[in-house]
Amino acid sequence: MQTAHDKNVQNQFGPRAAAYVESAVHSQGQDLLDLAALTEKAAPEHAIDLGCGGGHVTYSMAKHAKRVTATDLSADMLAAVAATAKSKGLTNVETVEASAQKLPFENGTFDFLGCRYTAHHWMDVEAGLREGRRVLKAGSPAVFIDVYASAIPLLDTHLQSVELLRDTSHVRNYSIGEWMTMLARAGFGINASRTWRSRMHFKTWIERMATPPLYAQAIRALQDGAPAEVKSHFAIEPDGSFMLDMVMIEAAAA
């Protein structure tokens, strides 16, 4: 049964499918290159992109997997992914409309999982991680990539506030410690992780989500009124552009 939050996610992202397919932030990055290398090494029979969004994980994995299934709540997003995959000559991609928290697949269907910039939208992230583990064969690789929150409450509160104002379907960015604990509880073993920072150009960041002007103004007010520790950590610039912390976790289904 679809929840009100699921509907909000669909409403937020469906009309912006093309923007996420074309987004430089989402379509580029060393993490995608690293993910492609991990997929090539694993040479999976059937990989899953859990919460595919603009499909950039799908396109990266499809070059090295025999089959890739891209899942997402948004039918519009999936249509954009299917069309883009076709334009790239990727004939081994299929799309399935589904919530990460209730996947319509049998246990052990897949032997590789990619999940990038989506878990912070899940209403029950641990349920989504358990589902990801359930549909993976034991020993299969899983790669999780997302924005992560600081363990310092002051920084965490600022991040969650600006994320929610920008996109009302945002639930939470988790700390690395939270990620590690949740993955372990879901049945994953951790092999490696790395972090980096990525600059968000404020105007582009806002326009990609079509954030209402009132909410965009509220974000700028929070940034302007933030204490020095917050301004320094996020490297907030005069125009509102700032830095986000990213993590890539290489795991395996235990």
PLY file of the C-alpha trace (Angstrom):
ply
format ascii 1.0
element vertex 254
property float x
property float y
property float z
element edge 253
property int vertex1
property int vertex2
end_header
0.00 0.00 0.00
1.39 3.40 -0.98
2.02 5.82 1.87
1.47 9.57 1.83
5.24 9.97 1.94
5.66 7.73 -1.12
3.17 9.93 -2.96
5.11 13.03 -1.95
8.32 11.50 -3.30
6.58 10.74 -6.60
5.17 14.25 -6.80
8.55 15.79 -6.07
10.62 13.77 -8.51
8.26 12.75 -11.32
8.10 16.19 -12.95
11.87 16.58 -12.56
12.98 13.31 -14.12
14.82 14.95 -17.01
16.65 17.32 -14.65
18.04 14.39 -12.68
19.07 12.46 -15.79
20.96 15.54 -17.00
22.27 16.73 -13.61
26.07 17.09 -13.58
26.14 16.35 -9.84
24.35 13.05 -10.38
25.78 11.99 -13.75
29.46 12.53 -12.95
31.92 11.68 -10.21
34.75 9.38 -9.24
32.24 7.33 -7.26
30.47 6.32 -10.48
33.80 5.32 -12.00
34.62 3.31 -8.88
31.19 1.68 -8.97
31.72 0.70 -12.62
35.09 -0.83 -11.71
33.53 -2.83 -8.89
30.79 -4.04 -11.22
33.35 -5.03 -13.82
35.29 -7.00 -11.20
32.15 -8.79 -9.98
30.74 -9.39 -13.48
27.20 -9.90 -12.10
24.50 -11.90 -13.82
21.73 -9.62 -12.53
22.30 -6.30 -10.74
19.75 -4.03 -9.06
19.77 -0.24 -8.87
17.83 0.39 -5.68
16.04 3.74 -6.04
17.52 4.58 -9.42
16.51 8.24 -9.72
18.12 9.52 -12.93
19.59 6.08 -13.59
23.29 6.88 -13.43
24.07 3.81 -11.33
22.08 1.74 -13.82
24.08 3.04 -16.78
27.37 2.42 -14.97
26.47 -1.14 -13.97
24.87 -2.06 -17.32
28.24 -1.86 -19.06
29.49 -4.82 -17.02
26.42 -6.76 -15.81
24.44 -9.17 -17.96
21.18 -7.65 -16.71
20.27 -4.60 -14.63
16.92 -3.92 -13.00
16.31 -0.26 -12.11
13.70 0.31 -9.40
12.08 3.57 -8.34
8.80 4.93 -6.98
8.39 7.36 -9.88
7.00 6.04 -13.16
8.16 9.27 -14.85
11.69 8.75 -13.59
11.69 5.14 -14.79
10.43 6.19 -18.22
13.30 8.68 -18.47
15.80 6.00 -17.41
14.45 3.49 -19.95
14.65 6.07 -22.73
18.17 7.15 -21.75
19.39 3.54 -21.52
18.02 2.92 -25.01
19.74 6.04 -26.34
23.02 4.75 -24.87
22.57 1.39 -26.55
22.10 -0.42 -23.24
19.72 -3.25 -24.13
20.14 -5.15 -20.85
18.19 -2.68 -18.67
14.67 -3.19 -17.35
12.68 -0.89 -15.04
10.33 -1.82 -12.21
8.16 0.62 -10.25
8.57 -0.31 -6.60
9.32 1.01 -3.14
12.75 0.11 -1.79
10.96 -0.90 1.41
8.83 -3.55 -0.37
10.54 -5.05 -3.39
8.56 -7.38 -5.69
11.39 -9.88 -6.11
12.18 -13.32 -4.71
14.93 -13.85 -2.16
18.38 -13.95 -3.74
17.28 -12.65 -7.14
20.33 -10.41 -7.64
24.09 -10.73 -7.27
25.07 -7.03 -7.20
23.38 -3.96 -5.69
23.95 -0.27 -6.27
22.18 2.42 -4.24
23.10 6.11 -4.70
21.56 9.33 -3.34
18.20 7.75 -2.52
18.18 6.29 1.01
17.68 9.74 2.55
14.18 9.74 0.98
13.07 6.42 2.49
10.54 6.66 5.29
11.94 3.45 6.86
15.57 3.22 5.83
16.24 0.04 7.79
13.33 -1.71 6.05
14.83 -0.68 2.70
18.24 -2.02 3.67
16.71 -5.30 4.85
14.88 -5.61 1.54
18.10 -4.92 -0.33
19.79 -7.71 1.62
16.86 -10.09 1.11
16.93 -9.88 -2.67
20.72 -10.35 -2.82
22.46 -13.71 -2.95
24.76 -14.34 0.02
28.23 -12.94 -0.58
27.08 -10.52 -3.29
28.57 -7.01 -3.38
26.50 -3.95 -2.47
27.54 -0.32 -2.87
25.82 2.50 -0.99
26.53 6.15 -1.84
24.89 9.12 -0.17
25.27 12.45 1.54
26.20 11.87 5.16
25.48 13.95 8.24
27.96 15.06 10.84
27.84 13.45 14.27
27.99 17.00 15.68
24.36 18.02 16.45
24.82 21.66 15.39
26.00 20.65 11.91
23.48 17.84 11.64
20.55 20.14 12.43
21.61 22.68 9.81
22.00 20.03 7.12
18.62 18.40 7.77
16.93 21.81 7.85
18.21 23.05 4.50
17.61 19.65 2.88
13.99 19.57 4.04
13.32 23.15 2.95
14.73 22.41 -0.47
12.80 19.14 -0.86
9.87 18.20 1.37
10.34 14.50 0.54
13.67 14.53 2.40
13.66 12.29 5.47
17.20 12.24 6.83
20.87 12.18 5.94
22.55 9.64 8.24
25.95 9.80 9.90
28.60 7.28 8.89
28.19 5.62 12.27
24.45 5.27 11.68
25.09 3.83 8.22
27.48 1.22 9.55
25.10 0.19 12.34
22.07 -0.01 10.04
23.90 -2.02 7.40
25.15 -4.49 9.99
21.63 -4.91 11.39
20.31 -5.49 7.87
22.78 -8.32 7.27
25.64 -6.64 5.42
29.35 -6.88 6.12
31.45 -3.77 5.46
34.50 -4.10 3.21
35.58 -0.48 2.68
34.42 3.12 2.70
35.65 6.50 1.55
34.46 10.07 1.90
34.77 13.24 -0.15
33.15 16.64 -0.50
31.03 17.98 -3.34
30.14 21.60 -4.06
26.48 22.45 -4.53
25.92 25.51 -6.72
22.98 27.11 -4.93
20.98 28.31 -7.95
21.34 24.96 -9.75
20.64 22.99 -6.57
17.40 24.91 -5.98
16.24 24.91 -9.61
16.76 21.15 -10.03
14.16 20.54 -7.31
11.97 23.54 -8.25
12.09 24.69 -4.64
9.42 27.35 -3.96
10.92 30.85 -3.59
9.74 31.16 0.03
11.61 28.00 1.00
14.70 29.07 -0.94
14.65 32.36 0.95
14.37 30.43 4.23
17.47 28.42 3.34
19.40 31.62 2.64
18.19 33.08 5.93
19.43 29.98 7.79
22.77 30.20 6.01
23.15 33.92 6.72
22.25 33.47 10.36
24.32 30.33 10.91
27.10 30.35 13.50
30.71 30.45 12.34
31.17 26.71 12.90
28.36 25.92 10.45
29.51 28.43 7.84
33.03 27.05 8.04
32.08 23.36 7.87
29.77 23.76 4.88
32.01 26.41 3.29
28.95 28.58 2.67
29.62 31.13 -0.06
28.04 34.59 -0.48
25.58 33.26 -3.09
24.54 30.31 -0.91
26.64 27.67 -2.65
28.13 25.20 -0.19
29.86 21.86 0.32
28.21 18.53 1.13
29.88 15.48 2.67
29.57 12.24 0.67
30.30 8.63 1.56
30.68 5.48 -0.52
30.38 2.21 1.39
31.39 -1.11 -0.15
29.51 -3.92 1.56
28.56 -7.53 0.95
25.49 -9.60 1.77
26.47 -11.72 4.75
0 1
1 2
2 3
3 4
4 5
5 6
6 7
7 8
8 9
9 10
10 11
11 12
12 13
13 14
14 15
15 16
16 17
17 18
18 19
19 20
20 21
21 22
22 23
23 24
24 25
25 26
26 27
27 28
28 29
29 30
30 31
31 32
32 33
33 34
34 35
35 36
36 37
37 38
38 39
39 40
40 41
41 42
42 43
43 44
44 45
45 46
46 47
47 48
48 49
49 50
50 51
51 52
52 53
53 54
54 55
55 56
56 57
57 58
58 59
59 60
60 61
61 62
62 63
63 64
64 65
65 66
66 67
67 68
68 69
69 70
70 71
71 72
72 73
73 74
74 75
75 76
76 77
77 78
78 79
79 80
80 81
81 82
82 83
83 84
84 85
85 86
86 87
87 88
88 89
89 90
90 91
91 92
92 93
93 94
94 95
95 96
96 97
97 98
98 99
99 100
100 101
101 102
102 103
103 104
104 105
105 106
106 107
107 108
108 109
109 110
110 111
111 112
112 113
113 114
114 115
115 116
116 117
117 118
118 119
119 120
120 121
121 122
122 123
123 124
124 125
125 126
126 127
127 128
128 129
129 130
130 131
131 132
132 133
133 134
134 135
135 136
136 137
137 138
138 139
139 140
140 141
141 142
142 143
143 144
144 145
145 146
146 147
147 148
148 149
149 150
150 151
151 152
152 153
153 154
154 155
155 156
156 157
157 158
158 159
159 160
160 161
161 162
162 163
163 164
164 165
165 166
166 167
167 168
168 169
169 170
170 171
171 172
172 173
173 174
174 175
175 176
176 177
177 178
178 179
179 180
180 181
181 182
182 183
183 184
184 185
185 186
186 187
187 188
188 189
189 190
190 191
191 192
192 193
193 194
194 195
195 196
196 197
197 198
198 199
199 200
200 201
201 202
202 203
203 204
204 205
205 206
206 207
207 208
208 209
209 210
210 211
211 212
212 213
213 214
214 215
215 216
216 217
217 218
218 219
219 220
220 221
221 222
222 223
223 224
224 225
225 226
226 227
227 228
228 229
229 230
230 231
231 232
232 233
233 234
234 235
235 236
236 237
237 238
238 239
239 240
240 241
241 242
242 243
243 244
244 245
245 246
246 247
247 248
248 249
249 250
250 251
251 252
252 253
